[in-house]
């Protein structure tokens, strides 16, 4: 495994652990609060992290473009959860993306795939998760 794999997997897990801790400190009744109409809520940001991790995991595993509608549906579903479930969802999505990243052979890190935002290498795609 390359330094890319050795860095990105643990860094993703650390970031997710920090996000879960931050979300846990935020009272549930404040997670959907926003100081302005264009400022995203904590719930929206959390849901995007879950959806992004799972989307990137599917993209890496399939090596083909994944319909972006699946991302939007997953984000909407993640935004609806409450209690302790957000942390569990986020951890499961991190586990999925880290597992997918670990399967990329070094020789294929530069392989280009078509994504919703254009062509990107597997290493660029793998660098997206939270």
N, C-alpha and C positions, 0 to 999 in steps of 0.2 A: 504494500500500500504506500502511496506517495505522501509527501508532506501536505499536499492538498487535502487528501482524505483525513489524515491525522489531525489537521487543524479544523476543517469545516464541521465534522461530526460533533466533536466536543464543544465547539463554539456555538453551534446551533442549540445543543442541549443546555448550555449555560444561559443563553439568551432566553430560552423558553422558561427555564426555572426562575429567572429574574422577572419575566413578564407575569408568570403565575403568582409570584410573591407580591408584585405591585397590584395586581388585580384583587388579590385576597385582602389587601389593606384598604381597598376602596369600598366603602359601604355599598351594598347592593342597590339601595335606592338612589345612589349617585352615579351609577354606571351608565345611565342613559341621559345624563345631564350634559349640556353643552353651553359654554359661555356666549355663544353666538350662532347665528343660523348657518354659517359656513364652517364651523369648527366641529370636527368629528368627535363622537362620544367614545368612551372607553369600550363600550360594547361593540361598536362598529369596528374599532381598531383590532380588538381581540378576534372578532369574527373573520376579519381579513387575514390575520395571521394563520388561523386554522385552515381557511380555504386555500391560501397560498401554499402552505406546506403540503397539503394533500394534492393540490393541482400539480405542483412541481414533482412530487413523488410519482404520480401517474404519468406525467410527461417523460420522466427519466426511464421509468419501467417499460413504457410502451415504445419509446423512441419514435413516436409519431405525434402529430398535433392532437391535442385533447380539446374537445369542444369547450369554448369559454362559458357556455351556458351552465356547464357542470360546476364551474367555479362560482358563478352567481348564486346558484341554488344552494350550494354548500355554505356559502357565506350567510345567506338568509337563514338557513337552518341553525347555524352556529349562533347567530344573533338572538335566537329565541330561547336559548338555554339559560338556566339560572342556578342558584345555589352553588354547590361544589363542582357541578358538571363542566363549567368553562375550563377549569384547570385540567380536568381529565381529557377533555377534547383537545386542548392545546398540546398536552403531553403526547397523546396518541398520534396527533398529526406530526409532531416533531420526530417521534420514533419512526413513523412511516418515511419521512423524507430523509432522515439520517440513514436508514436501512437502504433506501434507493441510492443514495450518494455512494455508500460503501461498495455497491455492486458495479460501479462504473470502472472498467479497467483503465489504467493509466493511458494506454495507447488510444483510448476512445474519448478522452477528455476534450479534444478539439473537434470531435464530430459535430457537424452543424445540423440543427433541427429547425423546422418551421414552427414558430410559436404565434400566439395572438398578436405579439408586438414585432414580429419579423423574425428573420433568421438569427439564431444564437447557438453558440457552442454548448456542449453539455456542461463544461466548467462554468460558463456564464449562467446557465439555467440553475445549476446546483448552488450558486452563490446567492440566489434570490431568497431562500426561506428565512424565517424569523426564529 
